[in-house]
């Protein structure tokens, strides 16, 4: 299974985790910290559901880098442009 690179999207992911209410924020921070370390990944791999959650959290960080987001099929500029065009069509400027 391919793993997310540890430093990609760290800033955005940290903001996401910080926005969670306590105690969820602490739990998410722990999961992300474990997922970013080889020994922690091995430990998380023993509990499939927790491993999927931690891997998914770290993978979300890839969307912070525009080049990675495009490769994953997410083009924020194109989505915003479509939304603006729709609002103009509907007269909701």
N, C-alpha and C positions, 0 to 999 in steps of 0.2 A: 504494500500500500504506500502510495506517495504521501509524503508529509510536507506541510507548509514550511517555507523557509522562516526561521525564527525572527528575523528583524523586519520583514515586510509588514507594513501597515501597523506598526507598533503604536504610533501616536493615536491613530483613529480608534484602534481596538481598546487602548487604555481609556480613552474618553468614553467609549461605549460601556466598559466595565464600571467606570466611576459613576456613570449615570444611574446604574442599578441601585435599588434601595438596599439597605443593610437587612439581613445578613447576606443576601444574594451577591452583593458586590464583592464581599470577602471570598465567598465560594468561587465565583467566576475568576477572580484574581489568582486564586490558588490553582485552579484548573489550567489557566493560561500559563502560569509559571511552570507547572509540571510538564505541560505539553511542549514547552520550549527547550526542555532538557532531555537528552537521550535516556538517562536513567528514569526520569519521570514518565516519559512516553512508554517505556517498557512496563512500568508499574501500572499506568492507566490502561495498557493493552490487556490487562487481566480482567477488566470489567468492561465488556463491550459497549454498553450504553454510555458509560462515562467517557470512554475513549472517543466515541463518536461525537459527543458533546464538545469535548475539549478540542478535538481536531477541527470541528466545524467552527468553533469560536476563532481559532487561530487562522483558519482559511478565510474568514470574513475580512481579515486584514489585507488580503490580496486586492480587494476592491478599492482600497485607498490609493493604490498606484494606478494611474490611468492606463498605462500600457498593459498591465495585468488584467485590469477590468475589461478592456477591449477584447483581450484574448479569451476571456470568460463569457463574452457576449453582452457585457454591460457598457453602454455608451451614454454616459450621463448627459453630455451635450446634445446628442440626438434626441433623447427623451425629453429634455427641457424644450428643445425646438419644436417638437411635435405638440407638446402641451401649449406653448405659446400660439402656435398656428391654430390649434383647436379653439382656444379662447377668442382669437381674432375672428374666426369663422362664426362663432356663436355670439359675437358681440360682447364678450365678457372681458374686455381689455382691463 
